[in-house]
Amino acid sequence: EFLACNLLCATAVTQHGGWPRSSELQPPPPMKRAEPGIRLLSAPLFVSACCALSIPTPALALKMRKAAHQLRGISSPRALAFNAGVAMQGGGGSLSPQDAFLRERGLQNGDKVLLFDGVCNMCSGAVNFVIARDPKSQFKFASIQGEAGQTIQRKYGRDPSDLSTLVFVDSDKSVHVRSEAVLRAGEYLEGWGPLARAVRWLVPRGLRDFVYTYIVANNRYAVFGKTSTCRRPTPELRARFLDN
């Protein structure tokens, strides 16, 4: 009963702005008759009753006063708005320089990003393949050689000069490379999701990565050729590319 009374008292203090001083307590107004079995009790009288029942020591009263102020601060509209803003920004009060730069380039929370070798003809063909099968425009793109691509590489702890693999950053911020990048991205493409999932689950990753690295990636320039400059997006696709 003692703990229950203290809890009720703390709740009342939180709702009514602080612990009442003895000078603030006034005799309660006459009881108003309500429905049968229901009594109307004023807030000051409720607090007085709780205090009288629990008889807190001065030290306990001080702790309860502090707890009431903390609860009132946490539940205030200003505190709730601040906490909501922090949650939307991923737990920090402001964006990091890397995130601010990528935000300026058009990267938003929830975007899926595919990093590709900008001078590789095969990689540019893969980008065209993804765009043609992405009617919801879920993907954004950046060349690994570009400033945005290198910033993303650094952000996730990768070597920005590594051109040996496609890099896929999913909407949950998970990063995938080599065959896993191809298949994870393929799961979001129209008409290719079931096949990509089946290959990813049925074929061991070691075998997939061996084929990707030693048969595909290492021979991409020899088989498909390369260009002297990175791919330039068309005006209608410019918003989906993070490079200038």
Disulfide bonds with the S-S distance in Angstrom:
none
